[in-house]
Amino acid sequence: MKKFVMLRFICFHCDKRRMLAAAALVGSLLLSGCGMLPQSLIGQAPDLVLFQQGLDSLNGTTSPAAFSRLATEFPNSPWTSRAKAIEKALGRAKEEKRGNNQLQKKLEECQVEKERLASDVSSLEAYRKKLDDCRVEKDRLAGDLNSLEKYTLKLKSLLTEAGIAEPVPPSR
């Protein structure tokens, strides 16, 4: 497949006759089951050989050394501009990967914060329920206190009537 891509680059700079001849060559190679280009085609253009070596050694993260050699040895070659474009694309991909890693880290931090806030909300809801329970208990105790005060006054008045204790002014 890489050889076919290389042939496509070759055909890009050829006139129609040469392009048709190259297409016929590729067609005959594909029909005959041979996936390799003739060595004579590669041997004629050392800049093309370096470009092809660079393509063959692409791993997606670093620029191949063959591209650097191509730029140094053949600065005016049309393959040099393509190699530089590939190197630039690799650089952008590396930057995007770094940016994606930073975004992934921020996403993980946000998920941790979300879980913390969710637990805080749960704690807040539990606190509100306890507060409501305390208010209900306070109202119940206030009613009990009121009843006790009434019973205390009745008891004191009964004790006074019986002569056991002296009269006490009512509280509240």
ChimeraX commands (.cxc) that place a marker at each C-alpha (Angstrom):
marker #1 position 0.00,0.00,0.00 radius 0.5
marker #1 position 2.85,2.39,0.81 radius 0.5
marker #1 position 4.36,1.71,-2.59 radius 0.5
marker #1 position 1.07,2.70,-4.21 radius 0.5
marker #1 position 1.04,5.97,-2.23 radius 0.5
marker #1 position 4.58,6.65,-3.36 radius 0.5
marker #1 position 3.57,6.09,-6.98 radius 0.5
marker #1 position 0.70,8.53,-6.50 radius 0.5
marker #1 position 3.23,11.19,-5.41 radius 0.5
marker #1 position 5.34,10.41,-8.46 radius 0.5
marker #1 position 2.37,10.79,-10.76 radius 0.5
marker #1 position 1.51,14.15,-9.23 radius 0.5
marker #1 position 4.51,15.80,-10.95 radius 0.5
marker #1 position 4.32,13.95,-14.26 radius 0.5
marker #1 position 2.62,14.91,-17.50 radius 0.5
marker #1 position -0.29,12.84,-18.89 radius 0.5
marker #1 position 1.84,10.39,-20.89 radius 0.5
marker #1 position 4.03,9.52,-17.94 radius 0.5
marker #1 position 1.01,9.35,-15.66 radius 0.5
marker #1 position -0.72,6.91,-17.99 radius 0.5
marker #1 position 2.46,4.83,-18.19 radius 0.5
marker #1 position 2.75,4.80,-14.40 radius 0.5
marker #1 position -0.93,3.85,-14.07 radius 0.5
marker #1 position -0.41,1.02,-16.55 radius 0.5
marker #1 position 2.62,-0.12,-14.57 radius 0.5
marker #1 position 0.65,-0.11,-11.32 radius 0.5
marker #1 position -2.25,-1.90,-12.97 radius 0.5
marker #1 position 0.03,-4.61,-14.35 radius 0.5
marker #1 position 1.73,-4.99,-10.96 radius 0.5
marker #1 position -1.62,-5.31,-9.19 radius 0.5
marker #1 position -2.94,-7.79,-11.74 radius 0.5
marker #1 position 0.20,-9.88,-11.59 radius 0.5
marker #1 position -0.01,-10.00,-7.80 radius 0.5
marker #1 position 3.24,-8.18,-7.25 radius 0.5
marker #1 position 2.99,-5.38,-4.71 radius 0.5
marker #1 position 6.50,-4.00,-5.17 radius 0.5
marker #1 position 7.69,-1.32,-7.56 radius 0.5
marker #1 position 10.70,-2.05,-9.72 radius 0.5
marker #1 position 14.00,-1.15,-8.06 radius 0.5
marker #1 position 14.97,0.89,-11.13 radius 0.5
marker #1 position 12.16,3.37,-10.46 radius 0.5
marker #1 position 13.28,3.96,-6.88 radius 0.5
marker #1 position 16.98,4.02,-7.73 radius 0.5
marker #1 position 16.57,6.91,-10.17 radius 0.5
marker #1 position 15.50,9.52,-7.62 radius 0.5
marker #1 position 17.50,9.59,-4.37 radius 0.5
marker #1 position 15.25,12.31,-2.94 radius 0.5
marker #1 position 12.25,10.09,-3.62 radius 0.5
marker #1 position 14.03,7.17,-1.97 radius 0.5
marker #1 position 14.59,9.27,1.18 radius 0.5
marker #1 position 10.98,10.40,1.14 radius 0.5
marker #1 position 9.80,6.79,0.82 radius 0.5
marker #1 position 12.11,5.72,3.64 radius 0.5
marker #1 position 10.63,8.49,5.76 radius 0.5
marker #1 position 7.10,7.31,4.95 radius 0.5
marker #1 position 8.05,3.71,5.74 radius 0.5
marker #1 position 9.46,4.70,9.14 radius 0.5
marker #1 position 6.55,6.90,10.24 radius 0.5
marker #1 position 5.27,5.85,13.62 radius 0.5
marker #1 position 2.93,8.75,14.24 radius 0.5
marker #1 position 4.86,10.38,17.07 radius 0.5
marker #1 position 8.29,11.37,15.78 radius 0.5
marker #1 position 9.62,12.68,12.53 radius 0.5
marker #1 position 11.74,10.13,10.65 radius 0.5
marker #1 position 15.44,10.82,10.22 radius 0.5
marker #1 position 15.06,10.29,6.47 radius 0.5
marker #1 position 12.95,13.45,6.27 radius 0.5
marker #1 position 15.73,15.45,7.95 radius 0.5
marker #1 position 18.28,14.02,5.51 radius 0.5
marker #1 position 15.96,14.86,2.62 radius 0.5
marker #1 position 15.69,18.49,3.75 radius 0.5
marker #1 position 19.46,18.73,4.20 radius 0.5
marker #1 position 20.57,16.95,1.03 radius 0.5
marker #1 position 17.77,18.04,-1.32 radius 0.5
marker #1 position 16.40,21.40,-0.11 radius 0.5
marker #1 position 14.77,22.23,-3.48 radius 0.5
marker #1 position 13.16,18.83,-4.06 radius 0.5
marker #1 position 9.36,18.70,-4.27 radius 0.5
marker #1 position 9.58,15.79,-1.84 radius 0.5
marker #1 position 11.20,18.06,0.74 radius 0.5
marker #1 position 8.13,20.28,0.92 radius 0.5
marker #1 position 5.94,17.19,1.36 radius 0.5
marker #1 position 8.26,15.87,4.08 radius 0.5
marker #1 position 8.10,19.24,5.85 radius 0.5
marker #1 position 4.31,19.20,5.60 radius 0.5
marker #1 position 4.26,15.72,7.15 radius 0.5
marker #1 position 6.63,16.86,9.92 radius 0.5
marker #1 position 4.40,19.89,10.55 radius 0.5
marker #1 position 1.33,17.64,10.73 radius 0.5
marker #1 position 3.17,15.35,13.16 radius 0.5
marker #1 position 4.00,18.38,15.30 radius 0.5
marker #1 position 0.36,19.50,15.32 radius 0.5
marker #1 position -0.76,15.98,16.18 radius 0.5
marker #1 position 1.73,15.90,19.06 radius 0.5
marker #1 position 0.45,19.27,20.34 radius 0.5
marker #1 position -3.14,18.10,20.05 radius 0.5
marker #1 position -2.28,14.92,21.94 radius 0.5
marker #1 position -0.68,17.00,24.68 radius 0.5
marker #1 position -3.77,19.24,24.76 radius 0.5
marker #1 position -6.03,16.18,24.89 radius 0.5
marker #1 position -4.02,14.79,27.81 radius 0.5
marker #1 position -4.43,18.09,29.67 radius 0.5
marker #1 position -8.15,18.11,28.95 radius 0.5
marker #1 position -8.43,14.50,30.11 radius 0.5
marker #1 position -6.68,15.42,33.37 radius 0.5
marker #1 position -9.05,18.36,33.89 radius 0.5
marker #1 position -12.02,16.11,33.16 radius 0.5
marker #1 position -10.85,13.64,35.80 radius 0.5
marker #1 position -10.41,16.49,38.30 radius 0.5
marker #1 position -13.93,17.73,37.51 radius 0.5
marker #1 position -15.35,14.25,38.02 radius 0.5
marker #1 position -13.68,14.03,41.45 radius 0.5
marker #1 position -15.06,17.49,42.33 radius 0.5
marker #1 position -18.51,16.45,41.12 radius 0.5
marker #1 position -18.45,13.37,43.36 radius 0.5
marker #1 position -17.30,15.49,46.31 radius 0.5
marker #1 position -20.09,17.99,45.72 radius 0.5
marker #1 position -22.62,15.17,45.38 radius 0.5
marker #1 position -21.54,13.84,48.78 radius 0.5
marker #1 position -21.75,17.38,50.18 radius 0.5
marker #1 position -25.30,17.68,48.86 radius 0.5
marker #1 position -26.14,14.34,50.48 radius 0.5
marker #1 position -24.64,15.59,53.74 radius 0.5
marker #1 position -26.59,18.83,53.45 radius 0.5
marker #1 position -29.84,16.94,52.86 radius 0.5
marker #1 position -29.15,14.73,55.89 radius 0.5
marker #1 position -28.40,17.85,57.96 radius 0.5
marker #1 position -31.67,19.47,56.87 radius 0.5
marker #1 position -33.61,16.33,57.79 radius 0.5
marker #1 position -31.98,16.28,61.25 radius 0.5
marker #1 position -32.76,19.99,61.65 radius 0.5
marker #1 position -36.41,19.37,60.78 radius 0.5
marker #1 position -36.53,16.48,63.27 radius 0.5
marker #1 position -35.04,18.76,65.94 radius 0.5
marker #1 position -37.67,21.43,65.26 radius 0.5
marker #1 position -40.46,18.88,65.61 radius 0.5
marker #1 position -38.91,17.60,68.87 radius 0.5
marker #1 position -38.55,21.20,70.13 radius 0.5
marker #1 position -42.23,21.88,69.45 radius 0.5
marker #1 position -43.21,18.64,71.24 radius 0.5
marker #1 position -41.00,19.51,74.22 radius 0.5
marker #1 position -42.44,23.04,74.34 radius 0.5
marker #1 position -45.93,21.53,74.54 radius 0.5
marker #1 position -44.81,19.15,77.31 radius 0.5
marker #1 position -43.29,22.07,79.20 radius 0.5
marker #1 position -46.51,24.01,78.91 radius 0.5
marker #1 position -48.47,21.04,80.26 radius 0.5
marker #1 position -46.01,20.63,83.14 radius 0.5
marker #1 position -46.34,24.29,84.06 radius 0.5
marker #1 position -50.15,23.97,84.14 radius 0.5
marker #1 position -49.91,20.81,86.32 radius 0.5
marker #1 position -47.39,22.54,88.61 radius 0.5
marker #1 position -49.76,25.48,89.13 radius 0.5
marker #1 position -52.66,23.14,89.85 radius 0.5
marker #1 position -50.51,21.17,92.32 radius 0.5
marker #1 position -49.40,24.34,94.08 radius 0.5
marker #1 position -52.98,25.59,94.34 radius 0.5
marker #1 position -54.08,22.23,95.74 radius 0.5
marker #1 position -51.25,22.27,98.26 radius 0.5
marker #1 position -52.21,25.79,99.26 radius 0.5
marker #1 position -55.86,24.84,99.71 radius 0.5
marker #1 position -54.82,21.88,101.81 radius 0.5
marker #1 position -52.62,24.19,103.92 radius 0.5
marker #1 position -49.46,22.29,103.16 radius 0.5
marker #1 position -47.67,25.14,101.37 radius 0.5
marker #1 position -48.05,28.86,101.22 radius 0.5
marker #1 position -49.51,30.50,98.11 radius 0.5
marker #1 position -47.13,31.20,95.24 radius 0.5
marker #1 position -47.86,33.79,92.58 radius 0.5
marker #1 position -48.48,32.18,89.18 radius 0.5
marker #1 position -45.57,32.27,86.82 radius 0.5
marker #1 position -46.16,33.66,83.40 radius 0.5
marker link #1:1,2 radius 0.2
marker link #1:2,3 radius 0.2
marker link #1:3,4 radius 0.2
marker link #1:4,5 radius 0.2
marker link #1:5,6 radius 0.2
marker link #1:6,7 radius 0.2
marker link #1:7,8 radius 0.2
marker link #1:8,9 radius 0.2
marker link #1:9,10 radius 0.2
marker link #1:10,11 radius 0.2
marker link #1:11,12 radius 0.2
marker link #1:12,13 radius 0.2
marker link #1:13,14 radius 0.2
marker link #1:14,15 radius 0.2
marker link #1:15,16 radius 0.2
marker link #1:16,17 radius 0.2
marker link #1:17,18 radius 0.2
marker link #1:18,19 radius 0.2
marker link #1:19,20 radius 0.2
marker link #1:20,21 radius 0.2
marker link #1:21,22 radius 0.2
marker link #1:22,23 radius 0.2
marker link #1:23,24 radius 0.2
marker link #1:24,25 radius 0.2
marker link #1:25,26 radius 0.2
marker link #1:26,27 radius 0.2
marker link #1:27,28 radius 0.2
marker link #1:28,29 radius 0.2
marker link #1:29,30 radius 0.2
marker link #1:30,31 radius 0.2
marker link #1:31,32 radius 0.2
marker link #1:32,33 radius 0.2
marker link #1:33,34 radius 0.2
marker link #1:34,35 radius 0.2
marker link #1:35,36 radius 0.2
marker link #1:36,37 radius 0.2
marker link #1:37,38 radius 0.2
marker link #1:38,39 radius 0.2
marker link #1:39,40 radius 0.2
marker link #1:40,41 radius 0.2
marker link #1:41,42 radius 0.2
marker link #1:42,43 radius 0.2
marker link #1:43,44 radius 0.2
marker link #1:44,45 radius 0.2
marker link #1:45,46 radius 0.2
marker link #1:46,47 radius 0.2
marker link #1:47,48 radius 0.2
marker link #1:48,49 radius 0.2
marker link #1:49,50 radius 0.2
marker link #1:50,51 radius 0.2
marker link #1:51,52 radius 0.2
marker link #1:52,53 radius 0.2
marker link #1:53,54 radius 0.2
marker link #1:54,55 radius 0.2
marker link #1:55,56 radius 0.2
marker link #1:56,57 radius 0.2
marker link #1:57,58 radius 0.2
marker link #1:58,59 radius 0.2
marker link #1:59,60 radius 0.2
marker link #1:60,61 radius 0.2
marker link #1:61,62 radius 0.2
marker link #1:62,63 radius 0.2
marker link #1:63,64 radius 0.2
marker link #1:64,65 radius 0.2
marker link #1:65,66 radius 0.2
marker link #1:66,67 radius 0.2
marker link #1:67,68 radius 0.2
marker link #1:68,69 radius 0.2
marker link #1:69,70 radius 0.2
marker link #1:70,71 radius 0.2
marker link #1:71,72 radius 0.2
marker link #1:72,73 radius 0.2
marker link #1:73,74 radius 0.2
marker link #1:74,75 radius 0.2
marker link #1:75,76 radius 0.2
marker link #1:76,77 radius 0.2
marker link #1:77,78 radius 0.2
marker link #1:78,79 radius 0.2
marker link #1:79,80 radius 0.2
marker link #1:80,81 radius 0.2
marker link #1:81,82 radius 0.2
marker link #1:82,83 radius 0.2
marker link #1:83,84 radius 0.2
marker link #1:84,85 radius 0.2
marker link #1:85,86 radius 0.2
marker link #1:86,87 radius 0.2
marker link #1:87,88 radius 0.2
marker link #1:88,89 radius 0.2
marker link #1:89,90 radius 0.2
marker link #1:90,91 radius 0.2
marker link #1:91,92 radius 0.2
marker link #1:92,93 radius 0.2
marker link #1:93,94 radius 0.2
marker link #1:94,95 radius 0.2
marker link #1:95,96 radius 0.2
marker link #1:96,97 radius 0.2
marker link #1:97,98 radius 0.2
marker link #1:98,99 radius 0.2
marker link #1:99,100 radius 0.2
marker link #1:100,101 radius 0.2
marker link #1:101,102 radius 0.2
marker link #1:102,103 radius 0.2
marker link #1:103,104 radius 0.2
marker link #1:104,105 radius 0.2
marker link #1:105,106 radius 0.2
marker link #1:106,107 radius 0.2
marker link #1:107,108 radius 0.2
marker link #1:108,109 radius 0.2
marker link #1:109,110 radius 0.2
marker link #1:110,111 radius 0.2
marker link #1:111,112 radius 0.2
marker link #1:112,113 radius 0.2
marker link #1:113,114 radius 0.2
marker link #1:114,115 radius 0.2
marker link #1:115,116 radius 0.2
marker link #1:116,117 radius 0.2
marker link #1:117,118 radius 0.2
marker link #1:118,119 radius 0.2
marker link #1:119,120 radius 0.2
marker link #1:120,121 radius 0.2
marker link #1:121,122 radius 0.2
marker link #1:122,123 radius 0.2
marker link #1:123,124 radius 0.2
marker link #1:124,125 radius 0.2
marker link #1:125,126 radius 0.2
marker link #1:126,127 radius 0.2
marker link #1:127,128 radius 0.2
marker link #1:128,129 radius 0.2
marker link #1:129,130 radius 0.2
marker link #1:130,131 radius 0.2
marker link #1:131,132 radius 0.2
marker link #1:132,133 radius 0.2
marker link #1:133,134 radius 0.2
marker link #1:134,135 radius 0.2
marker link #1:135,136 radius 0.2
marker link #1:136,137 radius 0.2
marker link #1:137,138 radius 0.2
marker link #1:138,139 radius 0.2
marker link #1:139,140 radius 0.2
marker link #1:140,141 radius 0.2
marker link #1:141,142 radius 0.2
marker link #1:142,143 radius 0.2
marker link #1:143,144 radius 0.2
marker link #1:144,145 radius 0.2
marker link #1:145,146 radius 0.2
marker link #1:146,147 radius 0.2
marker link #1:147,148 radius 0.2
marker link #1:148,149 radius 0.2
marker link #1:149,150 radius 0.2
marker link #1:150,151 radius 0.2
marker link #1:151,152 radius 0.2
marker link #1:152,153 radius 0.2
marker link #1:153,154 radius 0.2
marker link #1:154,155 radius 0.2
marker link #1:155,156 radius 0.2
marker link #1:156,157 radius 0.2
marker link #1:157,158 radius 0.2
marker link #1:158,159 radius 0.2
marker link #1:159,160 radius 0.2
marker link #1:160,161 radius 0.2
marker link #1:161,162 radius 0.2
marker link #1:162,163 radius 0.2
marker link #1:163,164 radius 0.2
marker link #1:164,165 radius 0.2
marker link #1:165,166 radius 0.2
marker link #1:166,167 radius 0.2
marker link #1:167,168 radius 0.2
marker link #1:168,169 radius 0.2
marker link #1:169,170 radius 0.2
marker link #1:170,171 radius 0.2
marker link #1:171,172 radius 0.2
view
